[in-house]
Amino acid sequence: MSDGLLLSDREQEAWELTRTMSRDNAAEEMGVTRDTLETYLDRCYSKRKQARETIEWMKAA
């Protein structure tokens, strides 16, 4: 997969923290605003969708 589908360190941290704590607490732990945390998570979901679509495309080829 291309590097564009890989999570950045901050995206990975946001993803992992929100698995075990609230988004408000995760944002505080990371030292960012809730809006910034949401941006990181939006990017995670977008990259996950792109990866899934790439895999489906490869299976169809």
C-alpha positions in Angstrom: 0.0 0.0 0.0 1.1 3.5 -0.6 2.4 5.7 2.3 -0.7 7.8 1.9 -2.7 5.0 3.6 -0.4 4.7 6.6 -1.4 6.4 9.8 0.8 9.2 11.1 2.1 8.8 14.7 -0.5 11.3 16.0 -3.3 9.5 14.1 -2.2 6.2 15.5 -2.0 7.7 19.0 -5.5 9.1 18.7 -6.9 5.8 17.4 -5.3 3.8 20.3 -6.3 6.3 23.0 -9.9 6.5 21.9 -10.2 2.7 22.2 -9.8 2.9 26.0 -11.0 6.4 27.0 -13.4 9.2 26.0 -12.5 11.5 23.2 -12.3 14.4 25.6 -9.8 12.6 27.8 -7.9 11.4 24.8 -7.6 14.9 23.5 -6.4 16.1 26.9 -3.9 13.2 27.1 -2.5 14.2 23.7 -2.4 17.9 24.6 -4.7 18.9 21.7 -8.3 20.2 21.3 -11.2 17.9 20.8 -11.5 19.3 17.3 -7.9 18.3 16.5 -8.5 14.8 17.9 -11.6 14.6 15.6 -9.5 15.6 12.7 -7.0 12.8 13.4 -9.8 10.3 13.7 -11.5 11.5 10.5 -8.2 10.9 8.7 -8.0 7.4 10.3 -11.5 6.5 9.0 -10.7 7.9 5.6 -7.5 6.0 5.3 -9.2 2.8 6.5 -11.9 3.3 3.8 -9.2 3.8 1.1 -7.4 0.7 2.2 -10.5 -1.4 2.1 -11.4 -0.1 -1.4 -7.8 -0.8 -2.6 -8.0 -4.4 -1.3 -11.4 -4.9 -3.0 -10.0 -3.5 -6.2 -7.0 -5.9 -6.0 -9.2 -8.9 -5.4 -11.3 -8.0 -8.4 -8.3 -7.7 -10.7 
